[in-house]
Amino acid sequence: MVERDPARRPSAKEIVENPIFDEIQRKMSSSRPDSQGKQGCW
């Protein structure tokens, strides 16, 4: 994700679509008692 050449950098959309963010979202959703499976509210 860290690339000096702007032409070779991934877009914000490509970064957010990276599978690592799925795991982070799952951890955040399961750690919040009021989440009840809601997504995208961080």
Secondary structure, DSSP 8 states (H G I E B T S, - for coil): ---SSGGGS--HHHHHTSHHHHHHHHHHHHH-TT-TT--S--
